[in-house]
Amino acid sequence: MLKNSFYKILMAIAILNLIVAIVMAYIGNIADAGPFVIAFFIFMASSFRGFAPLRGLTFTTSILAVVATSLYYPQYFKEYQGFEYATLITPLIQIIMFGMGCSMGLKDFIALAKSPKSVIVGVISQYTIMPLLGFSLASFSDFPPEISAGIILLGCAPTSVTASVMCFLAKANVVLAITITALTTLMAPFLIPLLMKVLAGGFIEINVMEMMLGIIKMVFVPIGAGLLFNKFLSGKAKWLDDAMPMVSMVGVAFIVAIIMAAGRDSILNIGVELIIVVLLLIVLGFFFGYWFAKLFKLSEGDCRTIAITTGTQNAGLVSGIAKVMGKIATVGLATAICGPIMGFTSSILASYWNSNLPKDELNIEN
């Protein structure tokens, strides 16, 4: 009873902070309401841990606290004495990938190779649903041609490596996510120019070897190390086994903070319409990806995985392409706001599914 009262007090404090923030916003002082907004999310996330039906929202609400902090105080997430925190994104993803590799075995990949239906559906979903969504949203919007081309380019991108991280947090099929990410990325040099020519009327040059080496460095090497750890040292370093889920969540939160801080000016300065279009692209990708997989009668775990891999785009690759085109300020504009929105929406979806596991659980949890 005392413990329950403690969590109720935390929730009351959270609500009080929210009221103060709303009052400050109403009187036109929203710029100074940051501490109260952040405190609201922190206390609310803490209070959720005391209520079973709300416990699954703890991580999502914590992410909202991170988002609020990085938007109000971006200077703390950009650099420190000349060291740019953005350089930590790749090693953070590598650490998280290593953790996922530790949770899997080679037999998982063998089983997937024997039943490739989910992989095929996931790859087709990525390179049909997302490009068509990008084209449709750009066509129905009233943007300048180059910004519209950027929306289409974002839709034509392969699956982001962070999809595997989100599938890990959602307790979906991580092996399937990694496979779809690898295949869509390796196919990108050939499919993106074709799709852009058909849908956007342009041709884009891609450095195939650089992209492949980036995928090997960011995904395959740490996953391979994790698989070896799982095979030879699993159970012998229990502290590491226990720590990796928490390390993964902290890593995701820090990545979201870095991206939000970096994209803050773009988010605040560009039109609301572009933000809505990018949000629709991602959310509709999740929605249609899930039901496209359902159409082929895949397991619930695989449907959730394909939903996440479909809606999670490789914004980093798109930024690189926009730079090659020399149009980072126009073609790259949609990408500038994609990262924060994608990190936020995918973390919410992952958190929701984490707390609502299917009864016929078929996920990989070795």
PyMOL commands that set and color helices and strands:
alter all, ss='L'
color gray80, all
select helices_A, chain A and resi 2-26+30-32+34-48+52-72+74-77+85-102+106-114+117-140+145-155+162-170+174-199+208-232+238-262+264-269+272-295+300-311+315-325+333-354
alter helices_A, ss='H'
color red, helices_A
select strands_A, chain A and resi 79-80+83-84
alter strands_A, ss='S'
color yellow, strands_A
deselect
rebuild
show_as cartoon
